[in-house]
Amino acid sequence: MRAALRFACARMVPHAAGRYGCGMRIRALRASALLAAGLAAATPSLQAASVADWPLPPAASAAQPDLSRAPDGTLLLSWIEKEGKGHRLRFARHAGTDPAAGWSDTRTVAAGDDWFVNWADFPALQALPDGSLWAHALVRNGEATYAYDTRLFVSRDDGRRWTALGPVHDDGTPTEHGFATLWPQSRDTLGIAWLDGRNTGGGHDHAAGGGAMTLRAAVFGADGKRAEHEIDVSTCDCCQTASAATGDGATLLAWRDRAAGEIRDIVVARFDGRRWSAPVPVHADGWKMPACPVNGPAIAAHGGKAWVAWYTAATGESEIRVAASPDGGRHFGPMTSIARGDAQHGRVDVAADADGVWVSWVEETAAGQALWLARFAPDLVTESFRMKVAGIAGRGRATGFPRMQLRDGAAWLAWTEVVDGAPRLKGAVVRP
């Protein structure tokens, strides 16, 4: 479990001015040959791909990007900026295919001096078909380090004015509520799922008598919250959740489960608009992990198929895996290992279109961090290309989680880098 313990973090430490920490000591990583180099040498038929810079609108000291695609095909980029002693959530919309043009004015969703701001748990922005915009932010609800709410905001005039709807949960406990994912539930309703700590009493140690972190979801409309469900009674405490819409109108939700014996594998559930299915395992990794790896799954769907990418260290090596579902998330086929070794891997994202499945991830060695991207056929058997998109300035957790969306056959990516202790956003467009 050398790699697992090296990569895992028992709990997160909030950042300030670009500094990030972890509750476990992480040893220096050894430089090693990248698996990608070996794969490229063994598969000379891999296609070439080009990378273009994507200038992003945020000024300096911006971090925690989120990237979503609106129903009209435009891209919505949100991020957090420092503002005095507090923070503010801002966003801009990008239209067209030219990376150097097409940005709207930058607008502010919300601001506050009592926010919980963290490298791994960050706000998201979602557009609905009716034109409304929805966003969430994390606001402290108590004195404990991880006591915070997931609070929802909505705009019906393209982000000029926002209405605060309050916490998505109604338990009122000063405990952790975060790692949310948002999706369009219908033309005018939003779906949201989050990790909910109401049963933990503010703690995270089952053996010491603390309750488990749970996974809950709700649907919101113009009239407020319409339904709420508890989906899983025991989840990993601080791994991201992810969602995707299937071709048959269902929603897929992926997360890291926490089963008996501290087995932390990835599962998926389906929501048909009325009820949630029982979770199904994506793959039986059997990863026994005594701490949260802070490394959640990513999920994508296209037509009647779905794909999940995730990090594991079940074999003792840091590894990125991906698996496909031929029936909209009801069952998953064998996993494919796409990167592993002594390098530190993780922070995955995945997207799918008619041309295939795109997977991005961060790889870190003693020489530094890099953002990688690969594309596969839908069955994951054939790999069409693999490349290092960019070296990432900064090390460790300060660089956060890169985000990816597809548009017009290209991958649009945004991430955080840290220069002279200050975070800033970078972007790139990759075209095969």
N, C-alpha and C positions, 0 to 999 in steps of 0.2 A: 504493500500500500504506500510505497515511498512517494509516488507521484500524486496519489490521492491526498495524502496529508500535506504535501507541499502546496497543492493547488487549493485546498479547502480553506474556508474561513468560518470559524465558529459563529461569529456575528460581525456585522458591518460597523464601521466607525464613521460617523458623519464627517464630511469634509469642510474645510474652510480655506479659502484662498488657494485652492488647488491641491491641498494636502489630504491624503487619504491614508487610512490605516486598516489593520485587520487584527482580530483577536488571537490569531495564531501566528507564530514566528514562521516566516517563509524563507527557506534557504535560497541562496543564489543558484540560479539555473546554469547548468553546463551548456556550453555551445555544442550543437550537434548538427549533422547534415539533415536537411529538411526532407521529409518523405516526399514532398512535392517534386523535388529535383529527381528523385528516383523514378517516380511515376512518369514524369515528362520524358525521361530518357527511354523508358520502356514502351512508351506509346507515342512514336514520332508522328502519328497522324493527327495529333491534337491540333485544333484550329488556332489561328492567331486571333488576338483581341487587342483593341486599342483602348487607351485610357486618356480621358480628357479631364482637365481640371474643371470643377464645378464651383465657381465663386459663390459663397453663401453670404447672406446679408448681415448676420450678427457682427457686432463690434467685438472688441477684445473682452475677455472675461466671460465668455459664453460657454456653456457646457450642457450635458445631458440632452442631446438631440433626440427627437422622435420624428419619424417620417411616415406619413400615411398618404394614401391615394384617394382623392375625392371621386364621387360618381361621374363627374365630367372629365376625369382623366388628369386633372391638375394634381400637383404634389403639394402637400402641406407639411412644412417644416416648423417644428416648435422647439424651444430651447429655454434654458433658465439663465438669467443674468443677475449679477449683483446689483442692488440698488440701495445705496446708503448702508444701513445696518441690516437690511433685509434682502429680499429677492423678488424678481418678477418673472412671470411666464409670458413669453412673446412668441409670435409666429408670423410667417409670411407664406404666400402661395406662389408656386412656380408653374407657368404655363409654357407650352411650346417645346421644341426639341433642341433649341440652342442653349447650352449650359451657361453661356455668358450673358444671356438676356432672359426676360420673361418674369422677373420677380415683381410681385405686388409691393405696396407699402407694408412696412412692418407695423404690427398692431400688438397691443398688450391684452392678455386675457385676464390676469389678476396679479396682485402683488401683496406682500406681507412681510412682517419682521418676525413671525412665529412659524415659519415654514420648516419642515424637515427636508433637507436637501442632501442627497446622497448619490454616490456614483452609480449604484445598481438599481435603485428604486426611483423612477423619475416619471414626470407627467407625460400624458399622451393627448393627442388631438384627433377627433374623428368627425368627418362630414357625413350627413345623412342625405338621402335622395331628395328630401323636401327642402334642402338648402340650409338647414340649421347646422351649426357647429357646436360640438360638445368637447369639453376638456376636463381633465381632473388634475388636482394638485394635492400635495401632502402637507397637512397643517397639524402642528403639535396639539395634543389634547391632555397632556399631563407632564409631570416632572421626570418620569423615567426616560431613558435614552431613546427607547423605541416606542414611545406612546404617541401615536399620531393617527389622524383621520385621513381617509381618502374622500376628498370633497369635490363635488361636481359643479361645473359651470356650463351655461348654454348661451349661445348668441343666435339671433334670428335675422341679423342684418350684416352678414359676412364678417363678423368679428369686430364691428365698430363699438357695440355695447354688449356687455356680458351680464348675465344674471347669476348670482351665486345660489345654488340649490342646497348647499349644506352637505353633510356626510351622506355617503351612499348606504351606510349601515345605521342602525338605530339602537344598538346595544348600549351606547353611552359609557362604555368602559374605557379607562385610560390605558389602552393597550394598543398593539400594533395593528394597523389596517393598511395594506399597501400591495405593491407588485400587481397593479391592476392591468387589465387588458380591455379595450373598448371595441365594439363592433356595431354595424347597422343591423338592428333586429328586424326592422321593417322600414317603410318609406319615412315614417316620422317617429320611430321609437329607437332608443339606444339600448344595447346590451352591455353590461359591464360585469366583470368577475374580479375578485380580489382575494388575497390571503387575509384571514380574519383571526385576530388573536384574543377574542373575547373570552375564550376558555383557558387561556394561558396564565391569567392573573399577572401578566407582565413578564413572566418567565418563559424559558424555552427548554427546560430540562425535564423530560418525562419521568426520569428515574427519581428526581427530587420531589415529585408530586405535582409538578406543573402540568396543566392540561395541554392538549395538542393544538397546533395551528390548524385551522380549517380553511376550506375553500368555499366561498359563497358567490352567488351571482344574482343579479337583479335586472329588471327591465324598467326603463324610464321613458315617459312621454311628456306631452305638454301638461298633463294633469299630475305629474309627479311619479313616484314609484308605483308600479303596477303589480309587481310580483318579486319575490325573493326566494332563493333556494339554497340549501346547504348541499354541496355536491360531494365533498370529501371531508371526513371527520379527522384525518391526520395527514398533513402534508409537510413537505420540507419548508422550513421557516422563512427562507429568504431567497428563493429562486423565482425568476420571472415566470409569469403565466403568458400564454399566447393563444390567439384565436384566429379562425379563418372561416369564411363562408363557403359552403359546398354548392355544387351545381343543382342539387335538389332542394335548396332553400334552407337547409339546416346550418347550424353553427357548430364548429368543432372547437373544443377547448383543450389545450395541452398544458400539463404541469408536472412537477416532480413530486411523486408520492413519497410518503414515509411509512413504510410497512414494518411489521414486527421484525425485530433483530436489526433495526436501523438499515433496512434495504431501501435505497433511494433511486428507484427507477422511474422512467417517464410513462405516463398514462394519458389517455384521451377519452373525453366524453362528448356525446352528441346532444344538441338541443334542437327539438323540432318546433319550438315556439310555445309548447305547452309543458313538456317534461324533459328532464335530463336522463340520458341513458346511464347505465352503470359504467364506470371507467373500464377501459380495456388497455392492457399493456401494449406499448409500442414494440418493446423487445425485452426479454427477460435477461437483463444484464446481471442481476443479482449483486449489484454494487452495495457492499456493506460499508457505510460511511458514518462515522460518529459525529460529524459536524456538517453544517450546511455549506455546499460548495459555491453558493452564490453564482449559479451558472444554469439558468433555466433553458427550456427547449424553445424552438421556433417551429411554426406550423404554416403550411401553405396548402391551397386547394385549387384545382383547375378542372372544370368539367366534373366528372364523377370520381376523380382521384384525389388523394391527399398525400402529403409528405411531411415528415417530422425530422428535424435535425437536432442533435443534442450532444452534450459533453458527458463523458463518463471516465472513470479510472478503475473500472471493474477488474481489469487485468493487471493493475499495478502501473500502467502507463497512461499518460494523458492522451485522450482520444476523442475524435469527432466522429459520430455515427449518423447515418440517415437511413430511414426506412419508408417504404411506400405502402399506401393502402389502395387497393383497386376498387373499393366499394364505399368511398366517402367516409372513411374513418371507422368503419365497423370492425375491420380486421386489418392487420399489418403483416406484410411479407418479411422475409429475412432482412436483417440490417446489412448495410454496406459501410465499412470503415473507410473514411476518406482522408484522415490525417491522424498520426499517432507518433509517439516516441518520447524522447527526453525533453523536447520543447514543451512549453506550457501552451495548451490549446484551449479554446473556448470562446464565449461571447458570440454565439452563432446567430445567424439570421438565415431565412430561407424564403424563396419566392418561386412562383411557377407561372409559365405561360405556354403557348402552343408549341414553342421550340424546345422546352425542357424545364429542368429544375435547377435553380441557382442557389448555391450555398456559400455564405460568407462566414469567415471566422478570423479571430485574432490569434497569432502565433508569437510567442515570446521566447527568446533565447538570451544568453548572456550578452549577445550583441545588440539586443533591443527588440522592439515590437514591430510587427508587420500585419497588414490587413490583406487576407487572401480571399480569392473568389474562384469558384469552379462551377461548371455547368454540366449536367448529366441528362441523358435521355430519361423519359418518364419512368422506365423500368429500372433505372439506376445502373444498368449494365454497362452502358457506353458513356465515357467521359469525353465531352467535346472540347473543353479547354480548361486550363488551370493557370492562374497567374497571381503574382504578388501585385496588388493594386497600388500599395504605398507603404513606405516605412512610416511608422507613427512616432512622432516626437513625444517623449515622455515614457514612463515606465510604470509597471504595477497597475493599481486600480484607478489611478487618476484619469486614465484615458477612456474609461467607461465602456459603453456598448455601442458599436457601430450599428446603424440602421440602413435598411435597403428596401427599395421599391423598384418595380419594373414598369417601363413605359416605352412604347415604340421599339420593342426588341432590345432595349438596353437596360443595364442595371444602374440605378442612381443610388449613390451611397453617401452617407454623412457620418462623421465621427468627431471625437474630441482629441485634440493633441495638447500637450502642455509644454510651453516654451518659457524659460526663465521663471518657472513657478506659476505662470498664469495660463488658465485654460482658454482655448479658442476652437472654433469649429472649422473643419475641413470637409470638402466634398469632391467626388469624382464620378464620372460617367464612363462605364465600360461597355463597348460595343464589339460583338464578335465580328 
